[in-house]
């Protein structure tokens, strides 16, 4: 990482008037921890001035902020679980629809009727992907809204809610927010990141649970939960099973009937569709009983009001037709494994959840002695994710990794890599070499410190 390379060509080397940042402010700008900023200063990778006992950094001396890189178009995208690249066929459809008149699907004229037909075609496509019925599909703005709709709208009638420790924040945080009215418990994970079935069975024994929400595939580790086994336990206790299947759907086949899920959330941009559209797919008896979270025009049978995102919904339907191709799954698995082999050359690596069934595209890798935020800050030519959140210059370790039994240091040394359907073997070879160099540099810096 070059400390003096400007992000914009109009920066002058002799510029002397610039905003001075504290290490905390610099950490917030770079989306890393203050500890990482201090490491970069000590290594000479970040120019800084000593003011009393503190450091001050000129804003224009900061490395390129997240998303920018000296590599430019050579940046390698390995963050598929955050958002997929839009499939070219989906983009073409969206462009064609935007070129013509898009009517309000609630209007009675011909253009409105055409929009309604587009929506119903997409509904059939999404239902077919999950082997569900079209009247079981409710369109939303994404999986987060779908998760909120089913959890907040469910009628618990004095019974409890169970969620897993590996669930997305849009499930875990909703459960916490509802805890004053609906008591909830968290089902733990084993060392491999799989939901603990024995503990789940004991939690269900009292038969006082109404709804269980278990993530189908964890977004950070790619670990798949044994949904059929979970469903058997949940149904035997008279409860309903909801799955946030955002990461699973589009990469592997997902049949609601075969797997036993009663309600499923999904999102368009996790299956090579656009951002801002998703769906809740659930049995009609469940949908009819949900309390709507958005009321108004009575759209989606009154379950989710709001004018339809016609182009987004059409694109979701098109993405559904392209999803879960077994050839793509085989290809991404080969690319993912090639990446793991390349990263292993850095030494001291471990794949979190390696003993469990996982998504074909995901590898959560720990680099002993090299904090993940420091590695990614040093290696600007690779787009990957920590699976943790940065707030005010401090990094909070992944709750999933901690729930798997990793220490705080081990969780902080972990990086999630998720390849796309378009990632090539050459891409991962280059990325692995860049990451390995960054890991070696950070470890050398840690030894000096």
Helices and strands as residue ranges (DSSP letters): E 20-21, H 23-30, H 34-43, E 49-51, E 54-58, G 59-61, G 72-74, E 76-77, H 88-99, H 110-130, G 134-136, E 137-140, H 143-153, E 160-164, H 169-178, E 184-187, H 197-204, E 209-213, H 227-236, E 240-244, H 256-259, E 263-267, G 268-270, E 278-282, H 284-289, G 300-302, H 310-322, H 326-344, E 349-352, E 362-367, H 372-378, E 382-383, E 389-391, E 394-396, H 399-403, H 408-412, E 414-418, H 425-448
